[in-house]
């Protein structure tokens, strides 16, 4: 419950706040600011590239962002359905990591 006695939804946010929140994809467009035109050294090592912000139209950006958000929501629902841990399905605590045999830490 919040300070006013209203019941909070999952993840501590009231339902109306989650429904009426602005788009979670607030990337700046145009003006050459925001997304860099050249990849950083670490991106070059991984083979990644960045698109100049002048070439990204807002509709495509929003469609891609919303698609990624939908994927995350589906993954979340799948983890909750498949989990055997009450920490995940009751508390929404997804703080975990997948590590390999060479992972440090």
C-alpha positions in Angstrom: 0.0 0.0 0.0 1.2 3.5 -0.6 1.0 6.4 1.8 -2.6 7.2 0.9 -3.8 3.6 1.6 -4.1 2.6 -2.0 -3.1 -0.9 -3.0 -0.1 -1.0 -5.2 0.1 -3.3 -8.2 3.0 -5.6 -9.1 6.4 -4.0 -9.1 5.2 -1.2 -6.7 3.4 0.9 -9.3 -0.2 1.8 -9.3 -2.1 0.4 -12.3 -3.0 3.9 -13.6 0.6 4.9 -13.5 1.7 1.9 -15.6 -1.1 2.3 -18.1 -0.8 6.1 -18.6 3.0 6.3 -18.6 4.7 7.7 -21.6 6.5 5.5 -24.1 9.5 3.8 -22.5 11.5 4.5 -25.7 12.5 8.1 -25.3 15.4 8.1 -27.7 16.4 11.6 -29.0 16.0 11.9 -32.8 17.5 14.4 -35.3 20.0 17.1 -34.9 22.9 14.6 -34.9 22.6 14.1 -31.2 21.6 11.0 -29.3 22.7 7.9 -31.3 26.3 8.1 -32.4 27.1 7.7 -36.1 30.2 5.7 -35.5 30.5 2.6 -33.4 32.6 2.7 -30.2 35.7 0.4 -30.0 33.8 -2.2 -28.0 31.0 -2.2 -30.5 33.5 -2.7 -33.4 35.0 -5.7 -31.5 31.5 -7.3 -31.1 30.6 -6.5 -34.7 27.9 -4.0 -33.7 27.1 -0.8 -35.5 25.2 2.3 -34.6 22.8 4.0 -37.0 23.0 7.7 -37.4 20.1 9.4 -35.7 19.2 11.4 -38.8 18.3 8.1 -40.6 15.9 6.7 -38.0 12.3 7.8 -38.5 10.2 8.0 -35.3 7.6 5.5 -36.4 10.1 2.8 -37.1 11.8 3.5 -33.8 8.5 3.3 -31.9 7.6 0.0 -33.6 10.9 -1.6 -32.8 10.8 -0.3 -29.2 7.3 -1.6 -28.7 8.2 -5.0 -30.2 11.2 -5.3 -27.8 8.9 -4.4 -24.9 6.4 -7.1 -26.0 9.2 -9.7 -26.2 10.3 -8.8 -22.6 6.8 -9.1 -21.3 6.4 -12.5 -22.9 9.7 -13.6 -21.5 8.6 -12.4 -18.0 5.3 -14.3 -18.2 7.2 -17.5 -19.4 9.7 -17.2 -16.5 6.9 -16.8 -14.0 4.9 -19.7 -15.4 7.9 -22.0 -15.5 9.5 -21.0 -12.2 9.5 -23.3 -9.2 10.6 -20.4 -6.9 8.1 -18.4 -4.9 10.6 -15.5 -4.9 10.0 -15.2 -8.7 6.2 -15.7 -8.9 5.2 -14.0 -5.7 7.8 -11.2 -5.3 8.6 -10.6 -9.0 12.3 -10.8 -8.1 14.2 -11.6 -11.3 17.6 -10.7 -10.0 19.6 -13.6 -11.3 22.4 -14.2 -13.8 23.2 -16.9 -16.3 26.9 -17.7 -16.1 29.2 -20.1 -18.0 32.2 -22.1 -16.8 34.6 -19.2 -17.5 32.5 -16.5 -15.8 34.3 -14.6 -13.1 32.2 -13.5 -10.1 
